[in-house]
Amino acid sequence: MSRPLLATIDISALRHNLTVAKRCAPQSKAWAVVKANAYGHGLARGMRGFADADGLALIEIEGAVRLREWGWQKPILLLEGVFELADMQVVAEYGLDIAVHCDDQIRMLEESRPAKPIDVHIKLNTGMNRLGFKPDVIRAVYERLRAIPGIGQIGMMTHFANAEDADNPGMPLAEQVARFSRATEGLAGPRSLSNSAGTLMHPEVQAIADWIRPGIMLYGATPGARSAEQFDLRPAMSLTSRIIGVQHITAGDAVGYGSRFTASGPMTAGVVACGYADGYPRHAPSGTPVLVNGVRTRLLGTVSMDMISVDLTGIPGAGIGSEVTLWGEGLPIDEVANAAGTVGYELMCALAQRVRVVERDDG
Ligand SMILES: *Cc1c(COP(=O)(O)O)cnc(C)c1O
């Protein structure tokens, strides 16, 4: 018998969530973002679920090569471009699009003299101050790229710091959009701006964009502001397990490492086969929501490497073998992440190698 912990990946949910993204931006093409092993869902599953996307975007060049080998023929974009000169050969051979965010990457393009035309996307730093060129050098960058033999189409892209919190005074969304528009005015080439939050909440941005770049929403989690369900997103990953042990405890009894939860009266604690070595957040405190037999209950005490304890008190029929949902259908990953002081992104990306994965596809 295998350990009962299981991640179920719902391919139909991936497909559905992509249609939600496309509905938000009916005039735009969509790069489905599949970095980090499709946010922990498996790159091949991402490719299948997003078969209708206009392109796939990721960070890892090895993943891009695999996508081509598996038969993906539409565009593939490397969101951070290349990391060294040798990558340029792979980019040309496999027909990858690349972001260009710094002078070093322009130099690599100049030196590599690609045999086949490479489509590039100039990354603008419009206020996030992570990757990208400042707006005032964009025209010079564009001209320099144009002059390189073997450059195909030149696109322009930027990334939002606060699309889920557009009025953030640190950098309002509208300011980033205005800087982008001004810097790229009159330059020919496709433009892409919106991540999930931009796609879901800012239709006005889509008016100046040719492509969107949704990630988290495609996996059924929310980038913020509203719940996934309110955005009509369906969870693509459900992490489920079973109760493997039961303890009947009384007032004053403590549970788990550090004795951080103490019972105030008689109660039943169930042990779930799932711990931080599976990707469950170690910092989740007592009270973090869990479902047992479909009933919402709470985590008790410290998360162990292979187990957690949960409160079974008053749950009809709960005992060894009872079904547990850690997140997914019936329990939004965002709620669990929120309780643990993190984001759904981190939980799904951290799903551990040892967790068995099964697929579901309801068409
Ligand atoms: C990860 C990423 C996205 C997707 O962001 P989400 O918040 O997951 O929608 C879009 N663009 C770039 C450049 C990224 O790195």
The ligand as a Tripos MOL2 file, in Angstrom:
@<TRIPOS>MOLECULE
LIG
   15    15     1     0     0
SMALL
NO_CHARGES

@<TRIPOS>ATOM
      1 C1          5.3050   34.7290  -13.3890 C.3       1 LIG1
      2 C2          5.1240   35.7860  -14.4050 C.ar      1 LIG1
      3 C3          3.8470   36.0930  -14.8890 C.ar      1 LIG1
      4 C4          2.5940   35.4630  -14.3190 C.3       1 LIG1
      5 O1          2.2750   36.0800  -13.0840 O.3       1 LIG1
      6 P1          0.9790   35.6090  -12.2490 P.3       1 LIG1
      7 O2          0.9310   36.5610  -11.1110 O.co2     1 LIG1
      8 O3          1.2350   34.2170  -11.8150 O.co2     1 LIG1
      9 O4         -0.1680   35.7160  -13.1650 O.co2     1 LIG1
     10 C5          3.7510   37.0170  -15.9010 C.ar      1 LIG1
     11 N1          4.8440   37.6440  -16.3920 N.ar      1 LIG1
     12 C6          6.0870   37.3870  -15.9420 C.ar      1 LIG1
     13 C7          7.2420   38.1110  -16.5230 C.3       1 LIG1
     14 C8          6.2770   36.4660  -14.9290 C.ar      1 LIG1
     15 O5          7.5070   36.2100  -14.4970 O.3       1 LIG1
@<TRIPOS>BOND
     1     1     2 1
     2     2     3 ar
     3     2    14 ar
     4     3     4 1
     5     3    10 ar
     6     4     5 1
     7     5     6 1
     8     6     7 2
     9     6     8 1
    10     6     9 1
    11    10    11 ar
    12    11    12 ar
    13    12    13 1
    14    12    14 ar
    15    14    15 1
@<TRIPOS>SUBSTRUCTURE
     1 LIG1         1 GROUP 0 **** ****
